[in-house]
Amino acid sequence: MPAFIPITIYLDRSMLVASIPDAAEALQQPWPFMDKPSRLEAIRMIEECLAGHCTQQAAFEAFKAAASEQGLLKRKPPSVGLRQFDGVAEDLM
């Protein structure tokens, strides 16, 4: 299965998710809201994908949406360049 751009989610520990099997494993872990419809839909989409009835991209997007909705995605801190740009922008205001 092709890999995706990895995302990091935080459950009881951080998990790097870069494939459908990674997403399936992450969905088996305890989530803050286990019965949230987006999580259940992600589980269904991953199962459909593994059975060959759904594209990997659609399943991975469903997983990312569920993780985002529950606040599990790690946000990268701004780069040094972006922080400098923000400083310049603040000085201009």
Residue pairs with C-beta under 8 A, 6 or more apart in sequence:
1 19
1 20
1 21
1 56
2 19
2 56
3 18
3 19
4 18
4 19
4 56
4 60
5 18
6 16
6 17
6 18
7 16
7 17
7 18
7 64
7 67
7 73
7 74
8 14
8 15
8 16
8 17
8 73
8 74
9 15
9 17
9 26
9 67
9 72
9 73
9 74
10 72
10 74
11 26
11 29
11 30
11 31
11 72
12 29
12 30
14 74
15 22
15 25
15 26
15 29
16 22
17 23
17 26
17 63
17 67
20 46
20 49
20 50
20 56
20 59
20 60
23 42
23 46
23 59
23 60
23 63
24 46
24 50
26 63
26 67
27 39
27 42
27 43
27 46
27 63
27 66
31 39
31 70
31 72
32 70
32 71
32 72
33 39
33 70
36 66
36 69
36 70
38 62
38 65
38 66
38 69
38 70
39 66
39 70
41 62
41 66
42 59
42 62
42 63
42 65
42 66
45 54
45 58
45 59
45 62
45 63
46 59
46 62
46 63
48 54
48 59
49 55
49 56
49 58
49 59
64 73
67 73
78 86
